[in-house]
């Protein structure tokens, strides 16, 4: 679990360096959220980042389920 937490942190840092999650490749963004959800390593301070990933790649079939798993259903109103 700690390894997954570290990998998620590295992914977040890499996304910020390359211009944000909106510029990330869809499979990479999806894999990042999937890892965070699977290993339950979501951080409260990263909730906005997770929301931005879900919104940016909402056309991917799995995003609504990942949003719910990460507890983002309240943040998704109106998006």
Secondary structure by P-SEA (a helix, b strand, c coil): caaaaaaaaaaaaaaaaacccccccaaaaaaaaaaaaaaccccccaaaaaaaaaaacccccaaaaaaaaaccccccccc
